[in-house]
Each structure stands twice: as C-alpha cells, then as structure tokens.
Amino acid sequence: MIIFDRVTIEYEDAPGPALRDVSLTVEEGELCLVVGHTGVGKSTLLGAVNGLVPHFTGGTLYGRVTVDGRDTAHHPPRELADVVGVVGQDPADGFVTDTVEEELAYSMEQLAIPPATMRKRVEETLDLLGLADLRHRPLHALSGGQQQRVAIGSVLTAHPRVLVLDEPTSALDPTAAEEVLSAVTRLVHDLGVTVLMAEHRLERVVQYADRVIHLSGDGRARIGPPADVLRTSTIAPPIVELGRVAGWSPLPLSVRDARRAAAPLRATLTGRPPVPVRERGTQERPRLLAARGVSVVHGDVAAVREADLDLAAGEVSALMGRNGSGKSSLLWALQGSGPRRAGTVKVDGGDGGRTADPRTVSAVRARRLVGLVPQTPSDLLYLESVEQELAQADAESGTVARARALLDRLAPGIRGTTHPRDLSEGQKLALVLAIQLSAAPRVILLDEPTRGLDYRAKAQLVGIVTALADEGRSVVVSTHDVEFAARAADRVIVMAEGDIVADGPAEEIIVASPVFAPQTAKILAPLPYLTVAQVEAELAAGRRT
C-alpha cells in the first residue's frame, strides 16, 4: 500500500538529510508505528505519504514514494485526499468549520459524497469516537482531547484507505486514548485500513502495532516486528525497559504478557520496599498558595466547583483527570487571568509573609506570584526571534539576561536568531518556561507540558521540575501522562466534573487507580513499585549483597 524506494529528503540549510536512503513497504491493513526521538524525521516521513513533503514544506525528495500505486511526486495532497487521511499534532490547526458535526462532514463535502451517505457516516463516526453528546458543540469550546477525537473523526468520515496519525493520543486521558486506539485498530482489522502512526507515548500503542519503523537520528530507518526493533532501539516504553532489566525473552509488549513473565521478578522483589522516587524529607513545608471555594463557569457549564487547594513550597503536584474535568480551568483561575465566578486565591509573595491574589495585582507582580505555561506554549510566542522573546521577558520582569541563562540551562544550543515557530515542541516548551521563570514566580503551573516530548525530553523535564521544587517553588503539572507523574510527582490531585475527588501522595493515588497506574505498577502489583529505575536499583542492591 505504501512503498518508499530509496527515499532521501533534504531541507535547505539543514545539517543533513531528514531521511537518508529509506526503503520500506507498509502492507494493506497493517498498523505501522513510527518511533524515534524528537527531531529525527518522523513528521517528514509521515508528510511524504500524502505529498505534503515536499509539495507544501519544500525541500528536495530523491527516490520514489507511492501510495496505492500513486507517485506522490506527481500527485499533490489534493489528488491523494480520497486515499490518504492525515491528522497532525495540533488538531485545531486543521479545523475549518465551527461545530463538531460540521467538521465531520466537511471532508466529505469536498469529495462530493452524496448527502444521504454523509449523514450516515457522520452518525457512525459520532458513535465510534464517543462524540454524540458533543455534536452541536463549538469546536473552540472543546477540551484538547475532545478536539483530537474530532480531528480523527473528520478524517475517518471520508473512508480513506490509508490513515496517517501524528501523535494521535498526545492530548487524551488514558481512557479516551484507549477508546481512540480501539477504534483505529477496528478499522485496521475489520476494514483493512492501513495506518501509519507516530507516537511518543509508546506504552499506549506498541501492543497494537504489527510492525515498527525506528528512525535512529541519522536519517536511516529500520522496520521490523515491534519486539525485535525495540529490543535494541534508543527509545522504548517502560514495559520494554523492564523486560530488558529483567532479561525477558521474548520481550512482552502488553501488560498481560508482562505479568505472566514477571512472576520470578515479583518473587525476588517481595519484602524489599523500593527506594522513594523522590526524597521528601520530614520537615513541614511552608504554604505558598491557598485557594478556597474557587468556581469557574463557561456558559452553562460549571468547569470548577468550589475547589479548595493548598500548594506547598518544594512540592511537585500532578493534576490529573479525564478530558474536560476542569484541570485547565482551575490552573487559569489560580494564575489570575482566567475567569473565576467565586472563591479566593492567596499567594505568599515572599516579602515578609504578605499574600496577594494574582487577579487583583498588576501584571508585573502577578508574574512574580504565579507563572503558567499553557497547553500550547506557542500561544505565548509572538515576536520574530528567540532573542526578542527573551529580551521582552527580561524587560517585563526587570531583569538582565536572566531569561537567556534560564533557556541555556533548560535547552542549551538554541540560537537567538531562530524564529520561535521553527523550534521543536520541546524547545518551545523550554523557551516559554524560561520566559515565565524570568520573573522568578513562587508557584509554577504547567498545562500538559509533555505533549510532543519523547522519553529523553520527559526525563529532562523531570529534572527541571525537580530542580524548581528544590529551589523552594511549588510546581503543578496538569497531565494525562501517568508515566511522567509516577517519576516526577510527590502528590497527585484528581479532578472529575469540576470537583477535586482525590488528593494525596503520588504512590497511594496512582497505584490505587487502574486508570492512572503506570506500567511498572500494573506489572508488579501488588508490590509498590512505580518506575523501572526503582526495580533496577533494587536488583543492583541485591546483587551487591
């Protein structure tokens, strides 16, 4: 169905080819997973399938890419639209209508599909992706995860033979991600749709893949069965890392298979409590933020209901919950610029014990109290270069070169002349974080910061939030990434329908929930292990004794 024949793709001014002499075939009815670190060419490979590369992105393509017999060099994207459906990393970028139902019908209108057929397909897709209750909702009023499902649905209604998905679960909570992946695999197994998917959260998708394409970073690609490729790849989900540590062969790719293989490992670890993910100390932490009775209403929807929350210095809190549970609304209300129907927020300004509400003070002082990085960091980037963004941040914070120093610590090597829109997702996050930290806020709020980040970048982010907490700040990370929460958080706060329904130590909250438990906890339950690093440390300690 998809054939790459000695394909090389080069971009002007790039240090080397994005793809180098790639030859591979993806068969009809196959789900093929594309893996690799950020910036290795995954999006380029996906874009070559429907002709976006090079017709839209520019660059030079050598070799030949054919899809269902059509050469993409001679067929621009509009001539492949009936065969290839594409969903990009940011679903909102592809929306062209106002409501969910209109968006699902739009692609069929462009293909001149009869109205009766369109109506039937819209209904089927609404049910398939759990969107029936949202059919008349404005797209701008949806949560990030809901928008992702609509974007996938708008492509599915055209019944393409090839589906290209770039980070399809990045904005979804674990349950919604399972629903979407279940729908995708149903298309593969029942209808013979060919799916090419790039995803950083491999723990969610690797068990569904027929084959894996690994991009190593030098432009070359390797394709093969998932267990064979991931055994030696530079990027792997926790289940594979645990299998490597334990020496399992063949490597399990599902929690069910891993639990069967893990019986000897559980016996070895029984009675040996793991080292804490983070040393918390015994001293009482001073409170930096106190929120009481915070309520947020959007139209007729109560997004946050009388929430009470205390945030302490030196603490990393993970804010979790399904899409639309009110997490982003709560963060914006705490930061002060978001709507707040009722309630109070008091932040310790670090100046003699005085507290202030970020909503009622000047913008300069508010930035010193609470800093927020939104779901889409580029929303805060509006100047023409990284250097200008950093200079503006210093000017607003009354500092000199602090933002540049922070950026070099978070993501060294970013040139000041680079346009912010040309940065990778991880680099954009680092830039916006440096801009916000230049004001030295006491409380830092991060809304879905792991979107678009690979495992290596997430590990760096764990180090960043840990360092911020060690400096005496309070960090709140709103996230659907249970693996990140297990590695970074001291505390987990769970929201549902605007209410805070659980709040406690991370190891207690996430292990008690089958939805939020990380893979290691599921595999080794009932043992209290959360991460592969804990298992590796305990096995190493056992060998020394």
Backbone torsions as a table, in degrees:
resi	resn	phi	psi	omega
1	MET	NA	-45.9	177.8
2	ILE	-121.1	125.4	-178.6
3	ILE	-128.4	123.1	170.1
4	PHE	-104.0	119.1	-178.3
5	ASP	-115.5	97.8	177.8
6	ARG	51.1	55.5	-174.8
7	VAL	-89.2	128.4	171.3
8	THR	-126.9	133.0	179.3
9	ILE	-126.7	124.8	-179.0
10	GLU	-122.1	142.9	174.9
11	TYR	-113.7	146.6	-179.9
12	GLU	-62.7	138.0	178.3
13	ASP	71.4	-0.4	176.4
14	ALA	-76.8	146.2	-177.6
15	PRO	-67.1	-22.1	-179.6
16	GLY	-163.0	172.5	179.9
17	PRO	-63.1	141.2	173.7
18	ALA	-68.6	-38.3	172.8
19	LEU	-128.5	140.8	-175.8
20	ARG	-131.3	110.5	173.6
21	ASP	51.6	52.4	-177.7
22	VAL	-90.1	123.9	174.8
23	SER	-127.9	121.1	179.0
24	LEU	-162.5	162.4	178.5
25	THR	-133.0	131.7	173.7
26	VAL	-109.6	119.1	-173.3
27	GLU	-78.7	161.6	176.8
28	GLU	-62.6	138.2	178.5
29	GLY	71.8	25.6	-178.5
30	GLU	-113.4	140.1	172.9
31	LEU	-101.1	112.2	-175.7
32	CYS	-114.1	125.5	-176.3
33	LEU	-100.5	129.1	179.0
34	VAL	-101.8	122.6	-176.8
35	VAL	-126.3	158.4	179.1
36	GLY	155.6	163.0	-179.5
37	HIS	-68.4	164.0	177.9
38	THR	-57.8	132.3	174.9
39	GLY	87.6	9.0	-177.2
40	VAL	-90.4	-4.4	176.3
41	GLY	114.6	14.3	-179.2
42	LYS	-62.6	-47.4	-179.6
43	SER	-65.3	-33.1	176.5
44	THR	-64.5	-44.6	179.2
45	LEU	-62.0	-43.7	179.2
46	LEU	-64.7	-42.1	-178.4
47	GLY	-65.3	-26.8	178.9
48	ALA	-69.7	-20.8	-176.1
49	VAL	-72.0	-35.4	179.8
50	ASN	-109.5	11.8	174.6
51	GLY	86.9	-2.0	175.5
52	LEU	-58.0	-34.6	172.8
53	VAL	-105.5	117.2	8.1
54	PRO	-104.8	5.1	-172.3
55	HIS	-59.0	-36.2	-176.8
56	PHE	-104.0	-42.0	-174.0
57	THR	-82.3	-16.3	-172.8
58	GLY	83.8	-168.8	-175.8
59	GLY	90.9	177.7	-178.2
60	THR	-122.3	130.0	179.1
61	LEU	-108.0	124.6	173.3
62	TYR	-110.2	148.7	-176.0
63	GLY	89.6	-158.3	-171.9
64	ARG	-143.9	132.8	173.3
65	VAL	-118.0	122.7	177.2
66	THR	-123.1	140.8	177.8
67	VAL	-128.7	117.4	-177.0
68	ASP	52.3	37.8	177.7
69	GLY	85.6	-4.1	-179.0
70	ARG	-98.3	129.9	179.1
71	ASP	-81.2	117.8	-175.6
72	THR	-66.5	-20.3	177.8
73	ALA	-67.4	-27.6	-177.1
74	HIS	-108.9	0.1	178.6
75	HIS	-127.9	105.5	177.7
76	PRO	-66.7	169.3	-175.4
77	PRO	-52.4	-36.7	-177.9
78	ARG	-64.8	-25.8	179.7
79	GLU	-89.5	-0.5	176.3
80	LEU	-113.4	0.8	-172.5
81	ALA	-64.2	-26.4	179.7
82	ASP	-80.9	-10.8	-177.7
83	VAL	-110.3	-38.3	-174.1
84	VAL	-117.5	125.4	171.6
85	GLY	-108.4	136.1	-174.3
86	VAL	-126.7	133.4	172.2
87	VAL	-122.6	119.2	-176.4
88	GLY	-83.4	-178.0	-177.1
89	GLN	-65.6	-38.6	-178.2
90	ASP	-109.0	102.2	-174.1
91	PRO	-59.9	-35.1	-176.5
92	ALA	-62.6	-25.7	179.8
93	ASP	-63.7	-25.4	-176.5
94	GLY	-97.2	-3.2	-177.8
95	PHE	-73.9	138.7	-179.6
96	VAL	-128.5	-4.9	179.7
97	THR	-119.9	-167.3	-173.3
98	ASP	-107.9	-32.3	-174.9
99	THR	-122.3	166.5	-178.2
100	VAL	-60.0	-50.8	-176.7
101	GLU	-61.8	-41.6	179.2
102	GLU	-64.3	-38.3	-179.3
103	GLU	-67.5	-38.6	178.5
104	LEU	-65.1	-30.4	-178.1
105	ALA	-86.7	-18.6	-169.1
106	TYR	-59.6	-49.0	-176.8
107	SER	-62.7	-33.6	178.1
108	MET	-70.1	-34.5	175.5
109	GLU	-60.9	-40.7	-179.8
110	GLN	-67.4	-25.5	179.3
111	LEU	-95.6	6.6	176.3
112	ALA	59.0	40.1	176.8
113	ILE	-77.0	137.6	-178.5
114	PRO	-56.4	144.7	-177.0
115	PRO	-55.8	-39.9	-178.5
116	ALA	-64.0	-39.4	177.4
117	THR	-67.4	-39.2	179.1
118	MET	-59.5	-46.4	-177.4
119	ARG	-61.5	-43.2	-179.9
120	LYS	-62.2	-44.9	-178.4
121	ARG	-67.4	-36.5	177.4
122	VAL	-60.9	-46.0	-179.7
123	GLU	-62.6	-43.2	179.6
124	GLU	-61.4	-41.0	-177.4
125	THR	-72.4	-37.1	176.1
126	LEU	-58.3	-43.2	179.2
127	ASP	-71.7	-40.1	-176.5
128	LEU	-60.3	-40.2	-174.9
129	LEU	-106.9	10.9	176.9
130	GLY	65.6	41.2	-176.2
131	LEU	-110.9	4.5	-173.2
132	ALA	-57.5	-39.4	-178.7
133	ASP	-72.2	-11.9	-177.0
134	LEU	-107.2	7.4	-167.9
135	ARG	-57.2	-34.2	-177.8
136	HIS	-100.6	4.0	-177.5
137	ARG	-74.1	141.6	172.9
138	PRO	-64.1	141.3	-178.5
139	LEU	-61.6	-35.9	-177.4
140	HIS	-70.1	-15.7	-179.2
141	ALA	-91.6	-0.4	-177.9
142	LEU	-86.0	154.1	172.2
143	SER	-71.9	168.6	-179.6
144	GLY	-59.6	-41.0	179.4
145	GLY	-67.6	-39.1	177.1
146	GLN	-64.5	-39.4	176.3
147	GLN	-62.0	-37.6	179.2
148	GLN	-63.0	-41.7	179.4
149	ARG	-66.8	-38.4	177.4
150	VAL	-64.0	-41.8	179.8
151	ALA	-60.9	-42.7	177.6
152	ILE	-66.0	-41.6	179.3
153	GLY	-63.6	-37.1	-179.3
154	SER	-64.3	-26.8	176.6
155	VAL	-82.4	-39.5	-176.3
156	LEU	-65.3	-30.1	-176.9
157	THR	-63.5	-24.4	178.1
158	ALA	-80.0	-4.0	-179.5
159	HIS	52.1	56.5	178.0
160	PRO	-70.4	155.9	176.1
161	ARG	-83.4	-23.7	178.4
162	VAL	-125.9	132.1	178.9
163	LEU	-119.0	121.8	-179.8
164	VAL	-109.8	119.4	-175.4
165	LEU	-121.5	122.7	178.7
166	ASP	-107.9	104.6	-178.2
167	GLU	57.1	58.2	-173.8
168	PRO	-69.6	-21.1	-177.8
169	THR	-109.7	10.9	-172.2
170	SER	-62.3	-29.7	-177.3
171	ALA	-104.7	8.7	-172.6
172	LEU	-102.6	146.0	171.6
173	ASP	-72.3	164.8	-174.5
174	PRO	-55.1	-41.0	-178.6
175	THR	-68.7	-44.5	178.6
176	ALA	-64.3	-36.7	177.9
177	ALA	-62.6	-42.5	178.6
178	GLU	-62.8	-37.9	179.4
179	GLU	-65.2	-44.1	-179.7
180	VAL	-65.9	-45.7	-179.2
181	LEU	-65.5	-34.9	175.8
182	SER	-62.9	-41.2	178.0
183	ALA	-65.6	-40.6	179.7
184	VAL	-64.6	-45.0	-179.8
185	THR	-66.6	-30.3	175.4
186	ARG	-64.4	-39.5	176.7
187	LEU	-62.6	-38.9	-179.5
188	VAL	-68.3	-49.0	-172.8
189	HIS	-76.5	-38.5	-173.1
190	ASP	-93.5	-32.9	-174.4
191	LEU	-112.2	-5.6	178.3
192	GLY	73.4	21.1	177.1
193	VAL	-69.7	137.9	176.1
194	THR	-91.2	127.3	-176.7
195	VAL	-119.4	126.7	172.7
196	LEU	-115.0	117.2	-170.0
197	MET	-129.7	129.3	169.7
198	ALA	-103.5	133.6	-176.3
199	GLU	-154.9	134.1	176.0
200	HIS	-85.0	-29.3	-178.8
201	ARG	-86.0	74.7	-173.8
202	LEU	-64.4	-26.9	-179.4
203	GLU	-61.0	-22.0	-179.9
204	ARG	-85.1	-31.0	-165.1
205	VAL	-117.9	-18.7	-169.9
206	VAL	-63.1	-29.7	-178.5
207	GLN	-69.6	-17.8	-179.3
208	TYR	-92.4	-11.5	-171.6
209	ALA	-78.6	138.5	171.5
210	ASP	-80.8	-40.4	176.7
211	ARG	-145.0	162.8	-178.7
212	VAL	-125.1	136.0	170.6
213	ILE	-105.6	118.2	-179.9
214	HIS	-105.7	121.7	174.8
215	LEU	-97.5	119.3	-170.5
216	SER	-84.8	-15.1	179.9
217	GLY	113.4	-14.8	177.4
218	ASP	-101.6	13.0	-179.8
219	GLY	94.3	-12.7	-177.2
220	ARG	-90.9	156.4	-177.2
221	ALA	-129.4	144.1	175.5
222	ARG	-123.8	132.5	-179.1
223	ILE	-122.8	141.1	180.0
224	GLY	178.6	-178.0	176.5
225	PRO	-58.8	145.0	-175.6
226	PRO	-54.0	-46.7	-177.1
227	ALA	-64.5	-36.4	-179.8
228	ASP	-69.7	-44.6	-177.3
229	VAL	-70.1	-43.0	-174.8
230	LEU	-74.8	-18.6	179.9
231	ARG	-59.8	-35.3	-176.7
232	THR	-118.5	3.3	-176.6
233	SER	-72.7	159.6	179.4
234	THR	-80.9	-4.2	-179.4
235	ILE	-137.2	133.2	-175.3
236	ALA	-158.8	150.6	177.5
237	PRO	-74.6	166.2	-179.6
238	PRO	-55.9	-35.7	-178.0
239	ILE	-63.2	-35.9	178.2
240	VAL	-75.0	-41.3	177.6
241	GLU	-60.5	-40.9	178.2
242	LEU	-64.8	-40.2	177.7
243	GLY	-63.3	-37.4	176.7
244	ARG	-64.4	-45.4	-178.8
245	VAL	-62.5	-41.2	-176.5
246	ALA	-83.6	-11.0	179.8
247	GLY	75.6	29.4	-178.9
248	TRP	-74.5	140.7	175.6
249	SER	-148.5	124.5	-0.5
250	PRO	-72.1	161.3	179.3
251	LEU	-69.1	128.6	175.6
252	PRO	-76.2	148.3	179.6
253	LEU	-116.9	-8.0	176.8
254	SER	-122.1	155.2	179.1
255	VAL	-61.3	-36.9	-179.7
256	ARG	-60.7	-48.3	179.8
257	ASP	-66.4	-37.3	-179.2
258	ALA	-66.8	-38.4	178.9
259	ARG	-63.2	-35.7	177.9
260	ARG	-65.6	-37.9	-178.9
261	ALA	-79.0	-17.5	-169.5
262	ALA	-89.5	0.4	-177.2
263	ALA	-55.6	-48.0	177.6
264	PRO	-62.8	-36.0	179.4
265	LEU	-67.4	-41.0	177.4
266	ARG	-62.7	-38.5	178.4
267	ALA	-64.4	-38.8	178.9
268	THR	-65.4	-38.2	-174.3
269	LEU	-88.8	-10.6	-178.7
270	THR	-61.1	132.5	-179.4
271	GLY	80.9	5.0	179.4
272	ARG	-120.1	91.6	-177.0
273	PRO	-62.4	142.7	-178.1
274	PRO	-74.1	155.5	172.2
275	VAL	-66.8	145.9	179.8
276	PRO	-61.0	146.8	175.4
277	VAL	-61.7	-39.4	176.1
278	ARG	-137.6	136.1	174.8
279	GLU	-76.0	119.3	-173.9
280	ARG	-95.7	-20.6	-177.4
281	GLY	77.2	170.7	-177.2
282	THR	-110.3	-12.1	-178.1
283	GLN	-72.5	150.8	179.8
284	GLU	-74.3	135.7	-178.2
285	ARG	-92.8	136.3	178.5
286	PRO	-68.2	144.6	-180.0
287	ARG	-80.9	130.5	178.9
288	LEU	-101.8	-30.8	-178.0
289	LEU	-138.4	137.6	176.2
290	ALA	-130.6	116.9	177.4
291	ALA	-112.0	133.3	-178.7
292	ARG	-133.2	125.3	174.0
293	GLY	62.4	32.4	-176.8
294	VAL	-73.0	126.2	178.2
295	SER	-129.3	137.9	178.9
296	VAL	-130.9	131.4	-179.5
297	VAL	-126.5	129.4	173.4
298	HIS	-113.0	104.5	-176.5
299	GLY	63.6	-117.9	178.8
300	ASP	-98.0	3.3	-174.5
301	VAL	-102.1	124.8	174.7
302	ALA	-84.5	101.0	-175.5
303	ALA	-78.2	-36.2	177.3
304	VAL	-134.3	132.9	-175.3
305	ARG	-117.0	101.8	171.3
306	GLU	44.6	55.6	-177.4
307	ALA	-81.0	135.2	171.8
308	ASP	-111.2	132.2	-176.0
309	LEU	-153.7	133.5	172.3
310	ASP	-116.4	137.2	177.5
311	LEU	-122.0	130.9	-174.8
312	ALA	-106.8	155.6	176.1
313	ALA	-64.5	144.6	176.4
314	GLY	73.1	20.2	-174.7
315	GLU	-121.2	137.9	172.7
316	VAL	-108.8	118.5	-178.5
317	SER	-113.4	134.1	173.9
318	ALA	-99.2	124.5	177.6
319	LEU	-100.5	115.5	-172.0
320	MET	-126.6	167.6	-178.8
321	GLY	148.9	163.2	-177.6
322	ARG	-67.8	165.5	176.9
323	ASN	-57.4	135.2	179.2
324	GLY	82.4	10.8	-178.0
325	SER	-81.3	-10.3	176.6
326	GLY	110.5	9.5	-175.1
327	LYS	-63.5	-50.9	-178.5
328	SER	-64.8	-39.4	179.2
329	SER	-61.3	-40.0	178.3
330	LEU	-65.5	-43.1	-179.7
331	LEU	-61.4	-45.1	-179.3
332	TRP	-66.5	-33.8	176.8
333	ALA	-66.9	-39.2	177.7
334	LEU	-67.0	-36.6	-178.6
335	GLN	-70.8	-27.9	173.5
336	GLY	109.9	-25.4	-177.6
337	SER	-90.5	-12.0	177.6
338	GLY	-84.7	163.8	179.9
339	PRO	-66.8	144.2	176.5
340	ARG	-142.5	112.1	-177.8
341	ARG	-72.9	-37.9	-178.0
342	ALA	-155.0	167.7	175.8
343	GLY	102.5	171.7	-178.7
344	THR	-129.5	150.2	174.5
345	VAL	-132.3	122.3	179.6
346	LYS	-121.8	128.2	-178.7
347	VAL	-120.8	131.9	176.3
348	ASP	-71.1	117.2	-177.2
349	GLY	-81.2	-2.7	179.3
350	GLY	72.6	19.1	-178.6
351	ASP	-124.6	68.1	176.6
352	GLY	85.2	22.0	176.1
353	GLY	84.9	2.3	178.6
354	ARG	-73.3	141.6	177.1
355	THR	-113.4	157.7	-179.8
356	ALA	-149.9	154.4	175.5
357	ASP	-94.2	119.3	-179.1
358	PRO	-55.5	-22.3	-178.1
359	ARG	-74.6	-23.1	-171.4
360	THR	-109.5	1.6	-179.3
361	VAL	-108.4	175.2	179.9
362	SER	-65.3	159.8	-178.9
363	ALA	-60.9	-37.0	-179.3
364	VAL	-64.9	-45.8	180.0
365	ARG	-69.6	-36.0	179.5
366	ALA	-61.3	-38.3	179.0
367	ARG	-64.7	-28.8	179.1
368	ARG	-80.1	-16.2	178.3
369	LEU	-89.6	-53.9	-175.5
370	VAL	-137.0	128.0	173.6
371	GLY	-112.7	138.9	-177.8
372	LEU	-129.3	130.7	172.7
373	VAL	-106.3	115.4	-174.6
374	PRO	-74.1	174.9	-179.2
375	GLN	-57.4	-39.0	178.3
376	THR	-110.9	95.2	-175.4
377	PRO	-55.7	-30.2	-177.9
378	SER	-64.6	-13.8	176.0
379	ASP	-60.9	-24.5	-179.0
380	LEU	-96.7	2.8	-177.5
381	LEU	-108.1	118.2	-174.8
382	TYR	-135.9	-0.9	-179.1
383	LEU	-97.9	177.6	-168.7
384	GLU	-89.9	-10.0	-179.6
385	SER	-152.4	160.4	175.8
386	VAL	-59.8	-41.8	-179.0
387	GLU	-59.8	-42.0	179.1
388	GLN	-66.3	-39.8	178.4
389	GLU	-61.5	-43.4	-179.1
390	LEU	-67.3	-41.0	179.0
391	ALA	-63.8	-40.1	178.9
392	GLN	-65.2	-39.4	178.3
393	ALA	-62.8	-42.8	178.6
394	ASP	-64.9	-39.2	180.0
395	ALA	-64.0	-41.1	-179.2
396	GLU	-72.1	-27.2	-178.1
397	SER	-94.4	-8.0	-177.8
398	GLY	70.1	32.6	-179.1
399	THR	-119.2	170.4	179.9
400	VAL	-124.2	115.1	174.6
401	ALA	59.8	14.4	178.9
402	ARG	-69.3	-40.6	-177.5
403	ALA	-62.7	-39.8	179.2
404	ARG	-64.6	-41.8	179.6
405	ALA	-64.1	-39.9	178.6
406	LEU	-65.2	-42.6	179.8
407	LEU	-64.1	-41.0	179.3
408	ASP	-64.1	-29.9	177.0
409	ARG	-75.6	-36.8	-177.1
410	LEU	-80.6	-42.7	-176.4
411	ALA	-148.1	79.6	-176.5
412	PRO	-64.4	149.7	173.5
413	GLY	98.2	-0.8	178.9
414	ILE	-79.9	123.1	-177.9
415	ARG	-74.8	141.9	-179.2
416	GLY	-65.5	-25.3	-178.4
417	THR	-81.6	-8.5	-178.0
418	THR	-68.9	137.8	174.6
419	HIS	-72.7	134.1	-177.6
420	PRO	-55.7	-31.5	-178.6
421	ARG	-71.4	-15.1	-179.6
422	ASP	-90.1	-1.5	179.6
423	LEU	-79.5	155.9	172.5
424	SER	-70.0	167.3	179.9
425	GLU	-59.0	-41.4	179.0
426	GLY	-64.7	-38.6	179.0
427	GLN	-69.8	-38.1	176.1
428	LYS	-61.0	-43.5	179.0
429	LEU	-60.2	-44.9	-179.8
430	ALA	-62.9	-40.5	-179.9
431	LEU	-64.1	-47.5	-179.3
432	VAL	-66.5	-36.5	177.5
433	LEU	-64.3	-40.6	177.1
434	ALA	-63.8	-39.2	178.3
435	ILE	-62.8	-44.8	-179.2
436	GLN	-70.4	-37.9	-178.0
437	LEU	-73.7	-17.5	179.8
438	SER	-60.9	-24.7	177.2
439	ALA	-85.7	-0.2	179.7
440	ALA	53.3	54.0	179.8
441	PRO	-67.5	150.6	178.8
442	ARG	-77.1	-33.1	-178.8
443	VAL	-121.7	132.8	-178.1
444	ILE	-122.2	125.8	-178.7
445	LEU	-114.5	125.5	-179.9
446	LEU	-119.2	120.7	-177.0
447	ASP	-101.9	107.4	-179.7
448	GLU	52.3	56.8	-175.6
449	PRO	-74.9	-13.4	-175.4
450	THR	-90.5	-0.1	177.4
451	ARG	-61.6	128.5	178.1
452	GLY	81.3	4.6	-178.9
453	LEU	-102.6	138.1	174.6
454	ASP	-83.3	-179.9	-175.8
455	TYR	-63.0	-37.3	179.8
456	ARG	-65.6	-43.7	178.9
457	ALA	-66.7	-35.1	177.2
458	LYS	-65.4	-38.1	177.2
459	ALA	-62.4	-38.9	176.5
460	GLN	-64.9	-39.1	178.5
461	LEU	-65.6	-37.5	174.6
462	VAL	-57.6	-44.4	177.9
463	GLY	-62.4	-38.0	-179.0
464	ILE	-66.0	-50.3	-176.9
465	VAL	-68.3	-32.4	176.3
466	THR	-65.2	-42.6	179.0
467	ALA	-64.3	-39.2	178.2
468	LEU	-63.3	-41.8	177.8
469	ALA	-65.9	-38.4	179.6
470	ASP	-65.6	-23.5	176.1
471	GLU	-78.8	-3.6	178.5
472	GLY	98.6	9.9	177.1
473	ARG	-89.0	164.9	172.2
474	SER	-108.4	128.0	-176.9
475	VAL	-118.0	129.2	174.8
476	VAL	-117.4	125.6	180.0
477	VAL	-116.8	110.5	172.6
478	SER	-80.7	123.6	-172.7
479	THR	-156.4	150.1	168.7
480	HIS	-100.1	-1.7	-173.5
481	ASP	-86.4	97.2	-175.4
482	VAL	-67.8	-31.2	179.1
483	GLU	-67.4	-40.2	177.2
484	PHE	-65.4	-43.3	179.7
485	ALA	-60.5	-39.8	-179.3
486	ALA	-63.9	-32.4	-176.6
487	ARG	-88.0	-26.9	-169.6
488	ALA	-109.3	-29.1	-165.6
489	ALA	-91.8	138.6	167.1
490	ASP	-81.9	-31.8	-169.2
491	ARG	-139.6	145.7	177.1
492	VAL	-123.3	130.9	176.8
493	ILE	-116.2	125.1	-177.8
494	VAL	-111.6	131.7	177.9
495	MET	-113.1	150.1	174.4
496	ALA	-150.4	123.7	178.6
497	GLU	50.8	41.1	175.6
498	GLY	87.3	-6.7	-179.5
499	ASP	-105.2	147.4	169.5
500	ILE	-83.9	112.7	-172.8
501	VAL	-104.7	-13.3	177.5
502	ALA	-154.3	144.3	-178.6
503	ASP	-159.1	116.6	-179.1
504	GLY	-178.6	-174.5	178.7
505	PRO	-56.5	143.1	-174.1
506	ALA	-56.4	-45.1	-174.4
507	GLU	-66.0	-26.1	179.0
508	GLU	-80.1	-44.2	-173.8
509	ILE	-71.4	-49.1	-172.6
510	ILE	-76.9	-30.4	177.6
511	VAL	-71.6	-31.6	-179.0
512	ALA	-72.9	-14.9	-176.7
513	SER	-108.9	122.9	176.2
514	PRO	-66.6	-19.8	179.6
515	VAL	-79.8	-43.0	-173.4
516	PHE	-96.8	-0.9	-180.0
517	ALA	-71.2	135.6	175.8
518	PRO	-72.4	167.4	-174.9
519	GLN	-60.1	-42.1	-178.3
520	THR	-60.7	-41.1	179.2
521	ALA	-65.2	-39.4	179.0
522	LYS	-65.6	-40.2	-175.9
523	ILE	-71.2	-39.2	-173.6
524	LEU	-100.0	2.9	178.8
525	ALA	-55.2	139.9	11.9
526	PRO	-90.9	11.3	178.5
527	LEU	-67.7	146.3	-172.4
528	PRO	-87.2	43.1	178.9
529	TYR	-94.4	134.5	-178.3
530	LEU	-108.2	-32.6	-172.3
531	THR	-129.7	158.8	176.0
532	VAL	-64.6	-35.6	-179.4
533	ALA	-60.0	-37.9	177.2
534	GLN	-63.3	-43.2	179.0
535	VAL	-63.8	-45.6	-178.7
536	GLU	-61.9	-41.6	179.8
537	ALA	-64.8	-39.6	-178.5
538	GLU	-70.5	-39.4	177.9
539	LEU	-65.8	-38.9	178.1
540	ALA	-65.3	-39.9	178.4
541	ALA	-65.0	-37.2	178.5
542	GLY	-66.4	-36.7	178.1
543	ARG	-67.6	-34.3	-179.6
544	ARG	-69.8	-29.4	179.5
545	THR	-90.9	NA	NA
